[in-house]
Amino acid sequence: MPQLNPAPWFKIFLFSWLIFLTIIPYKVLAHRLPNQPTTLNTQTTQKTTWSWPWY
């Protein structure tokens, strides 16, 4: 059965893992978000109560 011959598939396996471990992590780590996160305002605002009647 030809699928049990590991010679061509093992080379493909090693080559693909070589790409996964050398090239792709640098491309993923070089990715930048278009909008950098900003800190939220920690000051609390004065809350007003609702003075409308419910009926």
C-alpha positions in Angstrom: 0.0 0.0 0.0 1.6 3.3 -1.0 0.2 5.4 1.9 2.3 3.3 4.3 5.6 4.5 2.6 6.8 7.2 5.0 9.5 8.6 2.7 7.6 11.4 0.9 5.2 12.1 3.8 7.9 12.4 6.4 9.7 15.1 4.3 6.4 17.0 3.8 5.8 16.7 7.6 9.2 18.1 8.5 9.1 20.8 5.9 5.6 22.0 7.1 6.8 22.0 10.8 9.9 23.9 9.8 7.6 26.6 8.2 5.3 26.6 11.2 8.1 27.0 13.7 10.2 29.5 11.9 8.2 31.8 9.6 4.7 32.0 11.0 5.4 33.0 14.6 7.2 36.1 13.4 4.3 37.1 11.1 1.8 36.6 14.0 3.9 38.5 16.5 4.4 41.4 14.0 0.7 41.9 13.8 -0.4 45.2 15.3 -3.9 46.3 16.2 -5.1 49.3 14.3 -6.5 50.9 17.5 -4.3 50.8 20.5 -6.3 50.2 23.8 -6.7 53.2 26.0 -7.3 53.4 29.7 -10.8 54.2 30.9 -11.7 57.2 32.9 -11.8 56.3 36.6 -13.7 59.3 37.7 -17.3 58.7 38.7 -20.0 61.0 37.3 -22.8 62.5 39.4 -25.9 60.3 38.8 -29.3 62.1 38.7 -32.5 60.3 39.9 -35.5 59.9 37.7 -38.2 62.2 39.0 -41.0 61.2 36.6 -44.0 59.5 38.1 -44.7 55.8 37.2 -48.4 56.3 36.7 
